[in-house]
Amino acid sequence: MAALIQTGEVNLPRWIPYIPCRGQYAQSKQRRMHRWLHNARINVHRWYKPLIKAALADWKDGCIYLSLDTSMFWDEYCLVRLVVVHRGRALPVSWRVMKHQSATVAFKDYREMLQQSIHLLPKEVKVILLADRGFVHTDLMKALTNKWGWHYRIRLKKDTWIWRAGKSWHQLKDFHFNRGEVLCFHNVRVHKEYWYGPVDLIFGCNNVNGEFWAIVSDENTTLQTKARIWVSL
């Protein structure tokens, strides 16, 4: 841990000067660290769970924001992680690394990870999950609402299909905005083939760079909540 803090990176050769070891050569020190990291008796999740649970046990706010995202390593491994977002920092709650050559994952790939996270979060606190476009999974939204009692704010792609009463199906890219313009739709459905709803949408055009953005939520969206949504995301 001291070596990691000192170097600020995950790089065994860089850790060597900060590792107490009787070995005389850098290679022997590196081999010793490598053996320790690959010790089958060390269960990272088993050691970490009590730490994160204790850290969150005395949560003072009435709401906790979680972020779900993916990262790729060497174009071969995909890290799916769930973190607490608080005061500009991200505190890991749970994660999964799998051999997967894409940052796009299915709900079945991270469902168990989310299920296990429930027991680590503070009790009687409103939970809001933030996620990017790759997590617009119908099964995820169903589980969040019906099984776990969480709320969500998930980004949507421009080609997402939505349905409104009396308006049939349209893609978000069919709507055109000037910079800074925003629309809120309530009680809509998303995904044309296997639709899900009712949900609420807030979408529009960024007033700085002109980029399109869209967010789906199980909670009521209004123009007054736009700023709060952007801060949390």
N, C-alpha and C positions, 0 to 999 in steps of 0.2 A: 504494500500500500504506500509506503514512504517513497519507494522508487517511482511508482506511478504518479504520485503527486509532484515529485521533483522534476520529472521529465515531461509530464503532461501528455504522454503518448503511450500506446501499447506497442512496445518495441523492446524485446529481450536484450539485445546488445546494448541499448541505451541505459538499461536498468543496472547493468553490471557494477558501475562505480558506487551504487547505493545499496548493494546487497551484501550483508555480512556473511562472509564465507571463508573457510580456511584454504580453499583452492588458490593456487598461485597463478593460474592462467585463466584468461577470459573465457576460453572454450569450456573449461571444466566448470566454471561458474554458470555458464549458459546451459550446459547439460543438466546441472543440478536443478536449475529453475524449471527447465523443460520437464524433467521427471516429476517435480512437485505439481506442476500444472496439470499433468496427465495422470495423476494419482486417482485410481478408480474409487478409492475410499472417500474422496472429497466430493460431496454432493452440494454443488453451489446453491441450488434452490433451497435445500434443507437448511443451510446456514443463513441464507438471506431472508427468508420469510419472517422469522422472529424479529429481525432488525427493522424491516419496513413496517411490520405491524405495530411495533412499539413506537416508531417514529410518527405514525399517523393516528395513534390511539387518542391523543389529546388534541385532536383537530378543533380549532376554535371557530372556524367559519361554518355557516349553515349549508354551504355548497362546496363541492370539490370537483375540479375539472380534470378529466383524464384525456390524454392524447394517444391515439393509436396510429402507428406509422410503420413503414418498412425502410430498411437500408440494405444495399447490396455490397458484398465484399468479394473482390477479385472475379466478378461476373460469375460466381459459382455458388455462393452462399447468401441466403436471404435472412435477415434478422427482422422478426416481427416483435415489436415491443409496445408495452402499455406503460405510460408514465403519468405521474401527477404534475400538472402545470401550476406553478405557484411562484409569484413574484419574479417572473422572468426566468425561472429555472425549471428543469425537468428532472424529477426524481423517479427512477425506475421502480415499477411495481412488479411486473413480470415480463418475461420475454421468451422467445423461442427462436432457435437458429436451425435452419434446415437447408439441405442441399437443393437449391432451386435457382434456376438461371434467369429468373425474372422477379421484379419487385411486385408483380401482380400475384396475389394469393387468393385462395377461396376461403369461405367462412369455416369450412371443416378444418382448415390448417391452423386456425387460431382460436377456435371455439373453446377448447379445453383450457387454454391459457386464460381466457377471460373468466371462465367459470371458477377457476382456482383463485382468481384475484378478488372475488367477492368477499372471501373470508379475511382478506388483508386490509380492507377499507374500514374507516370509522363507521360506527353504527349511527342510524338515524340522521344521516347527512344526505342531502340531495346530490346525486351523481350525474354529471353531464359529460358525455363522451364526445370528443372532437376528433374528426377523422377526415382524411383527404378523399379524392375521387375514387381511389382504388378500393374503397370499403363500402360502396353503395350496394350492399348485399341485402336482399329481401329477408333472408334468414337472420341476418344480424339485427336488423331493425325490429323484427318480430321478437327475437330473444330479449333485446334490450327493454322493450315495452312490456311484453307479456310475462317474461320469466324472471328477469332481474330487477325490474322496476327502475331502470336508469333512463335518463333522457339523452338525446343526441342532437348534434349539429354536424352534418356531413356534407362536404362539398359535392357538387354534381358536375358532370361533363356537359358540354354544349349540345351533344347529340342525345341527351336523355329525353325520353318520351314522357310527357305528362298529360293527364286527362282532367278536364274541368267539366262540371255539370253544364250541359247544353253547348259545349264547345268542342267535343270530340277530342281526338288525340293530336298533339302537336309536339315538336321538338323545341327545346329551349333556344336553339339557334334561329328559330323562326321569329323570335322577338328581337326588335332592334331598339337600341337606347342611345341617347346622347350621354356624354360624360356626366357622371354624378346622378343619373336617373336610376330609380329603384322601383321594383314592383313586389308586392306581397300577395300571394295566392293562398287561400285557405281551403281545407277539405278537398285536396286533390289526390290523384293517384300517380304513382311513378312506375316506370317499366311497363312497356306495352304488352309484352308476351306473358310475363308472370307478374301482373301488377300488384302493387301494395299501396294501402292507404286506409283511411284518410291521413294525410300529412300536410304540413304547411311548408311553403317555399318563400324565400326572399332572394331576389336576384336582380342584377343590374350591371352597370358599367362603372368601373373604377374611375373616379374623377381625376386621378393623377396620371396613370399610364394608359387609360382607356381600355383595360382588359375586362373581359366578361367574367363574372363570378356568379355562383349560385349555391345556395345552401338549403338543404332539406332538414326539417326538424319535426319532432313530435309535439313541440310546444308552439303556442301561438306566436306568429311573427308579425311585427308591426314596424313602421318606419322609425318609431322611437327606440326600438331594440337594435337597430342596425349598428350603431356605434358600439354597443355592448357586445354584440356578436363578433365584431371585428377585433375588439380588444382580446376576447377570450381565444380567438383563433390565432 
